Amino acid sequence: MVTHGGYGLGDSLSVLARRTPQARLADAFSMPAPQERQTITLVMDWIGKIPR
């Protein structure tokens, strides 16, 4: 999960990949701040998609 103030993911994923080459990176989760009421549902759905 990446938090941001409206910029979006930017180059966060490429930075993480470079800094942690042994890590298995899952699809990113990003949500605009006005959607706060949906936070729990969206985060739980995203977590459910992470391969174990």
Secondary structure, 3 states (H helix, E strand, C coil): CCCCCCCCCCCHHHHHHHHCCCCCCCCCCCCCHHHHHHHHHHHHHHHHCCCC
